[in-house]
Amino acid sequence: MGQRQLLFDVAEETGNVSEAARRAHVCRGTYYYWQSRYTSDGAAGLVERSRATHHPRIPPVSDELRAEVLAYRQAHTSRGEGYRATANAIGKAHNWHKVIGATKVRDIVLAARETQPLSTGSAAPLVEPSPHVAEAVHAPQPNQTMNIDLCVVPLTHDGTQDLMSVSVREAEAGVRLTEQDAPPARAEWPGQTFENPTLSYEEQMLGYVEKRTAKRLSKGQRKHQRRQKQAERAELNARSDELRLQHRRVRATRRAEDAAWKTQRQAQRQAEQAWQHQSKRERRQRRAERQAQQAQRHIEWAERRAQQQQRQTQDAAWRQARQEIRSQGAQLADAAPLVTAWLAILVMVDNGTRRCFGLPLFTVGTHVTAEMIVAAMRALCPPELQFVISDNGAQFIAEAFVGFARDFEFVHVRIAPRRACTNGIAERMVRTLKEWLETHSWNSPEDMAALLAEFIEYYNDRPHQGAELDGLSPNEFARRLANCSTC
């Protein structure tokens, strides 16, 4: 409130929005954001207002509305409409007023499905049956269809952190990897004392009192630790705010010093130009004055250089203090270090046999391009490939990949947005790869390349849980399919 009032007071006084924003330590957009309120309401318009969204209240569901929902669902059974579509249709019938939501429609339909009596007639049921879920379809021949996906792993790994699911876009911004979770401890409570039949009644009661007292004390200790941590966090935030305000004051002082130096330099340039336009006689007469001015300029330049060096020292100290505050904040939050260096891996797996064609490694990490992926796939794709299934990543929708599909004469099948299960074979292999890599460590791309070569051999020769494979390994299943095709 005070900052905004200062902003408009200075703007009215000087008529300069930029100068007012500079004095109030805000941007110019803040002035124009509050200008309409200040013009209409004055100082009262600068008070922060609630930004909570005002949702219209939906009236309770009446018996007539419940009957209307069931009648609509019975009349449109063949369409297979969802609950939201039904709610929209009911709202349209009520002059586009939102009289019922999708959740209420679902509750009404499920309740009617549970209470609907069995009938032997041919009439349509009141509530339509659940839609049939289609079974997954896989390629009947090996090397016919390939599933691909792009995953990222940290540049280094010591085997103590989880390799959680991270997209390329999330990895670009940096991700904090968490430590591996310890096995969950067995839950304990004071009442377990009464489950021991070997104890007498007195022993059970005394044991219960002892455990209950210990639990109450531990709860008090945890509460004290939580309050202590909150106090430390508040102190850290106060230090951070003070450091920010101090740096802001230093910057304001420096702007004033720079403006004074700029004015001084302009005066020196004007004096130099005036000296150049003087005659030789005038120069000889003012030579002593000229030498005194030059000596004074050397002193001023030396002071300016010392000032710049002092600023660099102050900036270094400020950065060090800021880094210490951030480190203390990370330790206080028990946060893992921020990971910004990544390795990208392209997963290429056969849709029918689950056999891994290869795992090309890209040391550029999140900066991998479609051209790099195309170059890696040209060397690994089988010639009889007909279909390639992938998500809608930027590398897979680029012109380079479209041209590669056209030249290699395969159909690029892109899954629907937010339907990762359509590319489930590649997604499941990414999960298997990361679970296997979690127990290993690497410090360079060369170490990762060796691990990927070992994983390919392990993955293709291990028993697989796929429905078609029936416990066979991808290599063995591919050999049996090849033998059957030659019979």
C-alpha positions as CSV (number, residue, x, y, z in Angstrom):
1,M,0.0,0.0,0.0
2,G,2.8,2.5,0.9
3,Q,4.8,1.6,-2.1
4,R,1.8,2.2,-4.4
5,Q,0.9,5.4,-2.7
6,L,4.5,6.6,-3.1
7,L,4.4,5.6,-6.8
8,F,1.4,7.8,-7.6
9,D,2.6,10.7,-5.4
10,V,5.9,10.9,-7.2
11,A,4.2,10.5,-10.6
12,E,1.8,13.4,-9.8
13,E,4.7,15.5,-8.5
14,T,7.2,14.9,-11.4
15,G,4.9,13.8,-14.2
16,N,7.4,11.1,-15.0
17,V,6.2,7.5,-14.6
18,S,9.7,6.0,-15.0
19,E,11.2,8.2,-12.2
20,A,8.2,7.4,-10.0
21,A,8.7,3.6,-10.6
22,R,12.4,4.0,-9.9
23,R,11.8,5.7,-6.5
24,A,9.1,3.2,-5.5
25,H,11.3,0.3,-6.6
26,V,8.6,-1.2,-8.9
27,C,8.2,-1.6,-12.6
28,R,6.3,0.8,-14.9
29,G,3.6,-1.9,-15.4
30,T,2.6,-1.6,-11.8
31,Y,1.6,2.0,-12.3
32,Y,-0.6,1.2,-15.3
33,Y,-2.0,-1.8,-13.5
34,W,-3.3,0.3,-10.5
35,Q,-4.0,3.5,-12.5
36,S,-7.7,2.8,-13.2
37,R,-8.4,2.0,-9.6
38,Y,-6.5,5.1,-8.3
39,T,-8.4,7.3,-10.8
40,S,-11.8,6.0,-9.8
41,D,-11.4,5.4,-6.0
42,G,-8.3,7.4,-5.0
43,A,-6.1,6.0,-2.3
44,A,-8.8,3.5,-1.3
45,G,-8.4,1.8,-4.7
46,L,-4.8,0.9,-3.9
47,V,-5.8,-1.6,-1.3
48,E,-5.3,-5.3,-2.2
49,R,-8.6,-7.0,-3.0
50,S,-9.4,-10.7,-2.8
51,R,-8.6,-12.7,-5.9
52,A,-10.6,-15.7,-4.9
53,T,-12.7,-17.1,-7.8
54,H,-16.4,-16.7,-7.2
55,H,-18.0,-19.9,-8.2
56,P,-21.7,-20.0,-8.8
57,R,-23.5,-22.1,-6.3
58,I,-25.2,-25.2,-7.7
59,P,-28.5,-25.9,-6.1
60,P,-29.2,-29.3,-4.5
61,V,-30.4,-32.1,-6.8
62,S,-34.2,-32.5,-6.6
63,D,-36.2,-35.6,-7.4
64,E,-37.4,-34.0,-10.7
65,L,-33.8,-33.3,-11.8
66,R,-32.8,-36.8,-10.9
67,A,-35.6,-38.2,-12.9
68,E,-34.6,-35.9,-15.8
69,V,-31.0,-37.2,-15.7
70,L,-32.1,-40.8,-15.8
71,A,-34.5,-40.2,-18.6
72,Y,-31.9,-38.5,-20.7
73,R,-29.4,-41.3,-20.1
74,Q,-32.0,-43.9,-21.1
75,A,-33.0,-42.0,-24.2
76,H,-29.4,-41.6,-25.3
77,T,-28.0,-45.0,-24.4
78,S,-26.6,-45.7,-27.9
79,R,-24.5,-42.6,-28.0
80,G,-22.3,-43.6,-25.1
81,E,-22.1,-40.1,-23.8
82,G,-20.0,-39.2,-20.8
83,Y,-21.2,-37.6,-17.5
84,R,-20.0,-34.2,-18.5
85,A,-21.9,-34.3,-21.8
86,T,-25.1,-35.2,-19.9
87,A,-24.6,-32.3,-17.5
88,N,-24.2,-29.9,-20.4
89,A,-27.3,-31.3,-22.1
90,I,-29.3,-30.8,-18.9
91,G,-28.0,-27.3,-18.5
92,K,-28.9,-26.5,-22.2
93,A,-32.5,-27.6,-21.5
94,H,-32.6,-25.2,-18.5
95,N,-31.6,-22.1,-20.6
96,W,-27.9,-22.8,-20.2
97,H,-28.0,-22.6,-16.4
98,K,-25.6,-24.9,-14.6
99,V,-28.1,-26.9,-12.6
100,I,-26.0,-30.0,-12.2
101,G,-22.4,-31.1,-12.5
102,A,-20.7,-34.1,-14.0
103,T,-19.9,-35.5,-10.5
104,K,-23.6,-35.4,-9.5
105,V,-24.6,-37.1,-12.8
106,R,-22.2,-39.9,-12.1
107,D,-23.5,-40.4,-8.5
108,I,-27.1,-40.5,-9.8
109,V,-26.2,-43.0,-12.5
110,L,-24.2,-45.3,-10.2
111,A,-26.9,-45.2,-7.6
112,A,-29.6,-46.1,-10.2
113,R,-27.3,-48.9,-11.5
114,E,-27.1,-50.4,-8.0
115,T,-30.8,-50.2,-7.2
116,Q,-32.1,-51.2,-10.7
117,P,-34.0,-54.6,-10.5
118,L,-33.2,-57.4,-12.9
119,S,-35.7,-57.6,-15.8
120,T,-36.3,-60.3,-18.3
121,G,-38.0,-58.1,-20.8
122,S,-36.5,-56.6,-24.0
123,A,-36.8,-53.0,-22.8
124,A,-33.6,-51.1,-22.7
125,P,-32.0,-50.9,-19.2
126,L,-32.3,-47.6,-17.2
127,V,-28.5,-47.2,-17.1
128,E,-26.3,-48.3,-19.9
129,P,-23.7,-51.0,-19.2
130,S,-20.0,-50.0,-18.9
131,P,-18.3,-49.7,-22.3
132,H,-16.2,-52.6,-23.4
133,V,-12.4,-52.0,-23.2
134,A,-10.5,-53.1,-26.2
135,E,-7.6,-55.5,-25.7
136,A,-4.1,-54.4,-26.7
137,V,-3.0,-55.3,-30.2
138,H,0.6,-56.0,-31.0
139,A,2.5,-56.6,-34.2
140,P,2.2,-60.2,-35.4
141,Q,5.6,-60.3,-37.1
142,P,9.0,-59.2,-35.7
143,N,10.6,-56.0,-37.1
144,Q,7.3,-54.9,-38.3
145,T,6.5,-52.2,-35.7
146,M,8.8,-50.3,-33.4
147,N,8.1,-48.3,-30.3
148,I,10.4,-45.4,-29.5
149,D,10.7,-43.0,-26.6
150,L,13.3,-40.5,-25.3
151,C,14.4,-40.5,-21.7
152,V,17.0,-38.6,-19.7
153,V,19.3,-39.6,-16.8
154,P,21.7,-37.5,-14.8
155,L,25.3,-37.1,-16.1
156,T,26.6,-38.8,-12.9
157,H,25.1,-41.2,-10.4
158,D,26.4,-42.8,-7.3
159,G,23.6,-45.4,-6.8
160,T,22.0,-43.7,-3.8
161,Q,19.3,-41.7,-5.5
162,D,16.1,-42.6,-7.3
163,L,15.9,-42.2,-11.1
164,M,12.4,-40.8,-11.1
165,S,10.4,-40.2,-14.3
166,V,11.6,-36.9,-15.7
167,S,10.6,-35.5,-19.1
168,V,13.0,-33.6,-21.4
169,R,11.1,-30.3,-20.7
170,E,11.3,-30.8,-17.0
171,A,15.0,-31.7,-17.2
172,E,15.8,-28.4,-19.0
173,A,14.7,-26.5,-15.9
174,G,16.6,-28.7,-13.5
175,V,15.2,-31.4,-11.2
176,R,16.0,-32.3,-7.6
177,L,16.5,-36.1,-7.3
178,T,15.4,-37.6,-4.0
179,E,17.3,-40.2,-1.9
180,Q,16.1,-43.8,-2.1
181,D,13.4,-44.4,0.4
182,A,14.2,-46.7,3.3
183,P,11.8,-49.7,3.8
184,P,8.7,-48.6,5.8
185,A,8.9,-49.2,9.5
186,R,6.3,-51.4,11.2
187,A,3.5,-49.3,12.6
188,E,3.4,-49.2,16.4
189,W,0.8,-47.9,18.8
190,P,0.2,-48.2,22.6
191,G,-2.8,-50.5,22.2
192,Q,-0.5,-53.3,20.9
193,T,0.4,-54.0,24.5
194,F,-3.0,-55.7,25.0
195,E,-2.3,-58.1,22.1
196,N,0.3,-60.0,24.1
197,P,-1.5,-62.8,25.9
198,T,1.5,-63.7,28.0
199,L,1.2,-60.5,30.0
200,S,-1.1,-60.1,33.0
201,Y,-3.7,-57.4,33.2
202,E,-1.6,-55.2,35.5
203,E,1.5,-55.6,33.1
204,Q,-0.7,-54.8,30.1
205,M,-2.0,-51.6,31.8
206,L,1.4,-50.5,33.0
207,G,2.9,-51.2,29.5
208,Y,0.1,-49.2,27.9
209,V,0.7,-46.2,30.2
210,E,4.5,-46.4,29.5
211,K,4.1,-46.4,25.7
212,R,1.4,-43.7,25.8
213,T,3.7,-41.5,27.9
214,A,6.6,-42.1,25.6
215,K,4.5,-41.3,22.5
216,R,3.2,-38.1,24.1
217,L,6.8,-37.0,24.9
218,S,8.0,-37.8,21.4
219,K,5.1,-35.8,19.9
220,G,6.1,-32.9,22.1
221,Q,9.7,-33.2,20.9
222,R,8.6,-33.3,17.2
223,K,6.4,-30.2,17.8
224,H,9.4,-28.4,19.4
225,Q,11.7,-29.4,16.5
226,R,9.1,-28.2,14.0
227,R,8.8,-24.8,15.7
228,Q,12.5,-24.5,15.9
229,K,12.8,-25.2,12.2
230,Q,10.1,-22.6,11.5
231,A,12.0,-20.1,13.6
232,E,15.2,-20.8,11.7
233,R,13.4,-20.5,8.4
234,A,11.9,-17.1,9.4
235,E,15.3,-15.9,10.5
236,L,16.8,-17.0,7.2
237,N,14.0,-15.2,5.3
238,A,14.7,-12.1,7.3
239,R,18.4,-12.2,6.4
240,S,17.5,-12.7,2.8
241,D,15.2,-9.7,2.8
242,E,17.8,-7.5,4.6
243,L,20.4,-8.6,2.1
244,R,18.1,-7.7,-0.8
245,L,17.2,-4.3,0.6
246,Q,20.9,-3.6,1.3
247,H,21.8,-4.4,-2.3
248,R,18.9,-2.3,-3.5
249,R,20.3,0.7,-1.6
250,V,23.8,0.1,-2.9
251,R,22.4,0.0,-6.4
252,A,20.6,3.3,-5.9
253,T,23.8,4.9,-4.5
254,R,25.7,3.6,-7.5
255,R,23.2,5.1,-9.9
256,A,23.7,8.5,-8.3
257,E,27.5,8.1,-8.5
258,D,27.3,7.1,-12.1
259,A,25.1,10.0,-12.9
260,A,27.6,12.4,-11.2
261,W,30.5,10.8,-13.1
262,K,28.7,11.1,-16.4
263,T,28.1,14.8,-15.7
264,Q,31.7,15.2,-14.8
265,R,32.9,13.5,-17.9
266,Q,30.6,15.6,-20.1
267,A,32.2,18.7,-18.5
268,Q,35.7,17.4,-19.2
269,R,34.8,16.7,-22.9
270,Q,33.4,20.3,-23.2
271,A,36.6,21.7,-21.7
272,E,38.7,19.6,-24.1
273,Q,36.7,20.8,-27.1
274,A,37.2,24.4,-25.9
275,W,40.9,23.9,-25.5
276,Q,41.1,22.6,-29.1
277,H,39.4,25.7,-30.4
278,Q,41.8,28.1,-28.7
279,S,44.7,29.8,-30.4
280,K,48.3,28.9,-29.7
281,R,48.8,32.2,-27.8
282,E,45.8,31.5,-25.6
283,R,47.1,28.0,-25.0
284,R,50.5,29.3,-23.9
285,Q,48.9,31.7,-21.5
286,R,46.7,28.9,-19.9
287,R,49.3,26.1,-20.0
288,A,49.7,26.0,-16.2
289,E,46.0,25.9,-15.8
290,R,45.8,23.1,-18.4
291,Q,48.4,21.0,-16.5
292,A,46.6,21.5,-13.2
293,Q,43.3,20.3,-14.9
294,Q,45.1,17.2,-16.4
295,A,46.6,16.3,-13.0
296,Q,43.1,16.6,-11.4
297,R,41.7,14.4,-14.2
298,H,44.3,11.7,-13.5
299,I,43.3,11.8,-9.8
300,E,39.6,11.5,-10.7
301,W,40.3,8.6,-13.0
302,A,42.3,6.8,-10.3
303,E,39.5,7.3,-7.9
304,R,37.0,6.0,-10.5
305,R,39.1,2.8,-11.0
306,A,39.4,2.3,-7.3
307,Q,35.6,2.7,-7.0
308,Q,35.0,0.1,-9.7
309,Q,37.4,-2.3,-8.0
310,Q,35.5,-1.7,-4.7
311,R,32.2,-2.4,-6.4
312,Q,33.5,-5.7,-7.7
313,T,34.7,-6.7,-4.2
314,Q,31.2,-5.7,-2.8
315,D,29.4,-7.7,-5.5
316,A,31.6,-10.8,-4.8
317,A,30.8,-10.5,-1.1
318,W,27.1,-10.1,-1.9
319,R,27.0,-13.1,-4.1
320,Q,28.8,-15.2,-1.5
321,A,26.3,-14.1,1.2
322,R,23.4,-14.9,-1.1
323,Q,24.9,-18.3,-2.0
324,E,25.3,-19.1,1.7
325,I,21.7,-18.2,2.4
326,R,20.5,-20.4,-0.4
327,S,22.7,-23.3,0.8
328,Q,21.3,-22.9,4.3
329,G,17.8,-22.8,2.9
330,A,18.4,-26.0,0.9
331,Q,19.8,-27.7,4.0
332,L,16.9,-26.5,6.1
333,A,14.4,-28.0,3.5
334,D,16.4,-31.2,3.3
335,A,16.5,-30.7,-0.5
336,A,18.7,-32.7,-2.8
337,P,21.2,-30.9,-5.1
338,L,19.7,-29.5,-8.3
339,V,20.6,-31.6,-11.3
340,T,21.1,-29.7,-14.6
341,A,23.5,-32.0,-16.5
342,W,21.8,-34.8,-18.3
343,L,22.3,-37.7,-20.7
344,A,19.6,-38.5,-23.3
345,I,18.8,-42.1,-24.2
346,L,16.6,-43.2,-27.2
347,V,14.7,-46.4,-26.4
348,M,14.0,-48.5,-29.5
349,V,12.0,-51.7,-28.8
350,D,10.1,-54.1,-31.2
351,N,6.4,-54.1,-30.7
352,G,5.9,-57.8,-31.3
353,T,8.8,-59.5,-29.7
354,R,9.8,-56.8,-27.1
355,R,13.4,-57.1,-28.4
356,C,15.5,-54.0,-27.9
357,F,17.1,-52.8,-31.1
358,G,19.4,-50.4,-29.4
359,L,19.8,-47.6,-26.9
360,P,21.6,-44.7,-28.6
361,L,23.2,-42.3,-26.1
362,F,23.3,-38.5,-26.6
363,T,25.8,-36.6,-24.5
364,V,24.1,-33.3,-25.3
365,G,21.3,-34.2,-22.9
366,T,18.2,-32.1,-23.2
367,H,19.6,-30.3,-26.3
368,V,19.2,-33.5,-28.4
369,T,17.8,-32.7,-31.9
370,A,15.7,-34.5,-34.4
371,E,18.7,-34.8,-36.7
372,M,20.6,-36.7,-34.1
373,I,17.8,-39.1,-33.5
374,V,17.4,-39.7,-37.2
375,A,21.1,-40.4,-37.6
376,A,20.9,-43.0,-34.8
377,M,17.8,-44.7,-36.1
378,R,19.1,-45.0,-39.6
379,A,21.8,-47.3,-38.3
380,L,19.5,-49.5,-36.2
381,C,16.1,-49.7,-38.0
382,P,15.4,-53.0,-39.8
383,P,14.7,-52.7,-43.5
384,E,11.3,-54.4,-43.2
385,L,10.0,-51.8,-40.7
386,Q,6.5,-50.6,-41.5
387,F,5.3,-48.6,-38.4
388,V,7.0,-46.5,-35.7
389,I,5.0,-45.5,-32.6
390,S,6.1,-42.5,-30.5
391,D,4.7,-39.7,-28.4
392,N,4.4,-36.0,-29.6
393,G,7.9,-34.9,-28.4
394,A,9.5,-32.0,-30.2
395,Q,12.1,-34.3,-31.8
396,F,9.5,-36.7,-33.2
397,I,7.3,-34.0,-34.8
398,A,10.1,-32.1,-36.5
399,E,10.5,-31.8,-40.2
400,A,13.7,-33.9,-40.1
401,F,11.8,-36.9,-38.6
402,V,9.0,-36.5,-41.1
403,G,11.5,-36.6,-43.9
404,F,13.1,-39.7,-42.4
405,A,9.8,-41.5,-42.3
406,R,9.2,-40.6,-45.9
407,D,12.6,-41.8,-47.0
408,F,12.6,-45.0,-45.0
409,E,9.0,-45.6,-46.1
410,F,7.4,-46.3,-42.7
411,V,4.2,-44.9,-41.2
412,H,4.8,-42.7,-38.2
413,V,2.0,-43.4,-35.6
414,R,1.8,-40.5,-33.0
415,I,-0.2,-41.3,-29.9
416,A,-3.0,-39.1,-28.6
417,P,-2.0,-36.4,-26.2
418,R,-2.1,-37.5,-22.5
419,R,-2.4,-41.1,-23.6
420,A,1.0,-42.5,-22.7
421,C,-0.4,-46.0,-22.4
422,T,-0.7,-46.2,-26.2
423,N,3.1,-46.3,-26.2
424,G,3.2,-48.5,-23.1
425,I,5.8,-50.9,-24.5
426,A,8.4,-48.1,-24.7
427,E,7.3,-46.5,-21.5
428,R,7.6,-49.8,-19.6
429,M,11.1,-50.4,-21.0
430,V,12.1,-46.9,-19.8
431,R,10.9,-47.9,-16.4
432,T,12.8,-51.2,-16.5
433,L,16.0,-49.4,-17.7
434,K,15.9,-46.8,-14.9
435,E,15.2,-49.5,-12.2
436,W,18.2,-51.4,-13.5
437,L,20.4,-48.2,-13.6
438,E,19.4,-47.2,-10.1
439,T,21.7,-49.9,-8.6
440,H,24.7,-48.9,-10.8
441,S,26.9,-45.9,-10.7
442,W,28.6,-43.9,-13.5
443,N,30.7,-40.7,-13.7
444,S,31.0,-40.1,-17.5
445,P,29.2,-40.8,-20.8
446,E,31.7,-43.6,-21.4
447,D,30.6,-45.4,-18.3
448,M,26.9,-45.0,-19.3
449,A,27.6,-46.4,-22.8
450,A,29.2,-49.5,-21.2
451,L,26.2,-49.9,-18.9
452,L,23.7,-49.6,-21.8
453,A,25.5,-52.3,-23.8
454,E,25.3,-54.6,-20.7
455,F,21.6,-53.8,-20.2
456,I,20.7,-54.6,-23.8
457,E,22.2,-58.1,-23.5
458,Y,20.5,-58.5,-20.1
459,Y,17.1,-57.3,-21.4
460,N,16.9,-59.3,-24.5
461,D,17.9,-62.6,-22.8
462,R,15.8,-62.4,-19.7
463,P,12.2,-63.8,-19.3
464,H,9.6,-61.3,-20.2
465,Q,6.1,-60.8,-18.7
466,G,4.4,-59.9,-22.0
467,A,1.2,-61.9,-22.7
468,E,2.4,-63.2,-26.0
469,L,5.8,-64.1,-24.8
470,D,4.5,-66.4,-22.1
471,G,7.7,-66.1,-20.0
472,L,10.1,-66.4,-22.9
473,S,13.0,-63.9,-23.5
474,P,12.6,-61.5,-26.5
475,N,15.5,-63.2,-28.3
476,E,14.0,-66.7,-27.8
477,F,10.5,-65.5,-28.8
478,A,11.9,-63.9,-32.0
479,R,13.8,-67.2,-32.9
480,R,10.6,-69.2,-32.5
481,L,8.6,-66.8,-34.7
482,A,11.4,-67.0,-37.3
483,N,11.3,-70.9,-37.2
484,C,7.5,-70.9,-37.5
485,S,7.6,-68.6,-40.5
486,T,10.0,-70.9,-42.3
487,C,7.9,-74.0,-41.7
